[in-house]
Amino acid sequence: MGERRSGYIVTNDSVRLHYVTAGAGAPLVLVPGFSQSAAEFGAQIDDLGRDHLVVAVDHRGHGDSDKPPHGYRVSRLAADLRDLLEALDLRDVALLGHSLGCAVIWCYWDLFDRSRISRLVLVDQGPMAALDLAPAGQASELGAIFTTDAGLGIAAGLRGTDPIATTRSIVDMMHTPAMSEDEVEWIVEQNLLLPREHAATLHLDHYGNDWRDVLPHITVPTLVIGGEVSIFSPAVARWVAAQIPDAQLRTFSAAESGSHLLFRENAELFNTVVREFLSNG
């Protein structure tokens, strides 16, 4: 187990980003999903930190990072990721993104110099979320699961009179019934570290994006991971992997706790799959 350390970098718009790191060696940067924290990658930090330099970042507003009144867009989070890699002078980096973290990686790939990136691990995210905008017959494989009413309703709930209830409903979509009530409650608490007004703003930006055009231009070895009992159909991971040249695909079965939070519900297997991918070539 690598000993955890914490640190901060300052972005180009003067926001302090918190990160947790462990280990040494080839760098693996963990990019959390919507309203999630670096701490939720604890099992990956500890285990993969035995043979990698693991860095898990708290997006702006999330976890222990600063909570400025601005910048809650995928593009700004991608710029923050660039600032992190440059501030820590990380090169030959494997990026692992979960959920919205994949969108952050796709945006980074689209906008910035890719020379620091050597590999990608994309965990359970489709290129678009808006069901009403998906091409006919393709919604399931694109991860387009929210109607306009539902997508806007989440934002309204996060800005409404009971944002905690909306947050709980979001978290409850992500895990299997086997997850303990204590762990669910802890994940809710991690979500609430991002002020709900900012969560609503970020959700609206994430909901409106479409990353389909980026995927065919990814040129580094890529592993796509999905789950059979995720909020997203396993067809999403298959479709994403098919768009990226030579990408590998791993689908966690129901018996393997293949939920949206599969990296927590079956951390041992998840870490084994990621380690094997990182060690191949």
N, C-alpha and C positions, 0 to 999 in steps of 0.2 A: 504493500500500500504506500503510495506517495504521500508525503506530508503536505497538507493543504496550506497555502499561503494566500493572502489577500493583497490587492493593490488597487491603484487608481491610475487612469490616464485622463488627460484633458483633451476634449475634442476641439476642432477648429472653431467652434462657436462657444468655447469656454464652459462646457458641461463636463463634470467629473463622472467618468464611467468606472464602476466597480467591476473587478474581475477576481476570480478564484483560480489558482493554479496549483499544480502538483507535478512532481516528477521531472524528468530530463529526457532529452533526445529529440526525435522528430516531433514538431509541434502539431497538435490536434486542437483546434479551436471549436468550442461547442456554442452554438447559437440557439437560444431558447425560442419557444413559440410565443403566441399571443398571451400577454399578461403573465408569463411564466418567469421564473427566476433562475439564476445560475445554480442556486442551491439545489434545485430539483434534479440536477445532474450529479448529485453526490456520489452515487454508485459508479458512475463513469469516471469522475475525477479520481476517486480512490483506486479503482481497479486499473483503468487504462493508464493512470499515472505511474504504474510500476514500470512501464517501458516506453512511455511517451512524455513529452512536455505537454500537459493538458492545460488549456486555458478556457474557462467558462465565463462568459461575459453577462453582466446585467445590462440590458438595453437601457437607454435613458428613461427615467421615470420608473423603472422596474427595480425590484430587489433593493440593493443598497446604493444604487446610482443616484445622482442628482435628479430632481424632479422639476425641471424647468417648465414654464408655461407654453413651450413651443417645441416643434420638431417631431410630432407623433405621426410620422409617415414612414412607409417602408423605405423610401429613398433616403431619408435622413438617417434611419437605422443602418442602411448600407454604408453611408458616408461615415457613420460612427465606427463601423467595423473596419473600414479602411484606416481610420485614425488609430484604432487599437493595434492593427498589424504593423503600422508604421512606427508607432510610439514604442512598441516592444521589439521592433526590428525582427519580426518573425518572417522567415522565408521557408520555401518548400512546405507550405502549410496544407494540412488536410482540414477542410471545413466540414463540420457536421451540423446540419440544421434540422430542427424539429418543427413541423407545422409552419407557422409564420416564419420561422427561422429559415425555411427553404426559400420563401419569397425574398427574404433579405439577401440570401446568397445569390439568387437569380438576378436581383437588382444590382448587386455588386458586380456580378459577371458582365452585366449589360453596360455598366457605366464606367468602370474603373480598370486600371492596369491589372492584368491577371497574372503577372509574372511571379507573384508570391505564392500562388495557389498550385498545389500539386495533385490534389484529390478532393472529391466531394462525396459526402454521405448525406443523402436526402431522405428524411424520415417522415412519411405519411402526410403528404401535402400535394394537392392538385394545383394546376396552374390558374384556376379561376374558381370563384366561390358563388357567383351570381347565377342562380338557376335560370332566371328569365333571360339572361344574355347568352346562354350556352347554345351552340348549334343543335338543331333537332337530332335527338337520338344519342347525343354525346355527353349529356350532363353527368351520367354516372361515372364515366371514365375520366372526366375532367375534374371531378371533385366539386362540381357546382351543386351544392346541397341546400342553399338558402334562397327562397323566393325573395322578391323585393320587400314584401311585408315582413318576412321573418328577419331579413338582414337589417332593415331599418328598425325593426322592433327590438333587436338586441341593443343597438345604440341607444334607443329611447329608454330601454330598461336600465342601462348603465348610467344614464343621466337622470333617471326618474327618482321616485320616492323610496324605492327599495332596491338599490343597486346590488346589495349583498345577495338577495334572492336571485337576481339575474346572473350574478357571478356563479352561484351554486349550480344553477341550471346549466351553465356552460361547462363547468367542471364535470358535472354528472354525465354529460355526453361522451366524456373522454375515456372512462375506465370501465372495467368489468365489475359485476357485482362482488367479485372476490376481494376487491380492494377494501381494506379496513376503514371503518368510519374515522379513526384517528388520522390515517394517512390522507383521506379525502379532506378532512378539516384542515390539515396542515397545508395542502395544496391550495385550498381556498384562501387561507391566510397569505400565502405567497402571492396569489393573484391580487389580493387587495393592497399589496405594497405599491402597485401602480394606481394612482388616483383614478377613480372611475370616470371622471370627465375626460381624462387623457386616454383611458381605455376605449371610450366611445369614439374618440377622434381616430385612433389607430385602427379600430375595427372597421370604420367606414372606409378608410383608405385601402386597407387590406381587401375588404369585400369587393371593391370596385376594380381591382387590378386583373390583368390577363397576361400571363407569362409564357403563353404557348410559343411565341416566336423566338424566345431566348433558348429554349431547350436544345434545338438542333445544332446550336453554335457552341455548346460546351465541348471542350477538347481535352479534358483531363479525365483519367479513370474515375468512374462514378459508380457508387452503389446506391440503389434505390430500395428502401425498406417500407413495407406496408403490412397491414394486419387484416385478418379475415373478419374480425369482430370490431373493427374500428368504425367510427362515425363515417369514414370514407370507405367506399367499396374497395375491395382488393384490386378491382379493375383500374383504379387510379394509379397505383404504383406500377402496374403492368404498362399502362399507357405512357407514363412519364419515362420509364426505362426504355420503352420502344422509340422514344423521340431523341434520346441522347445517344450519340454514336458509341457502340460497344459497351453500353452500361450493363451492370449486373443487377439482378433482381433477387430480393429475398422477402418472401411473404411469411409472416408469423401466423400459424394456424390458431384456431380457437383453443386447442389444447396447449399451445405455447403462449397463451394470454396475449393474443394479437390485437390488442386495443389501440386506441390512439396514443395512450401512455404506455406502450409496450416496453419502452426503455426503462420504466420504473416497475412495471408489473412482472417483467421477466428480465431483470437487469443482467443476470449471469449469462443467459443465452445471447442477449443483445450485445454485451461486451465481447463475447467470443466471436460473434459474426463480424463486428467492426474490427476487432484485432486481426482476424484472418484476412480481411480485405486490405487493411493497412500494411500488412506484412508481405503481401504478394507483389513483388516487383517494386 
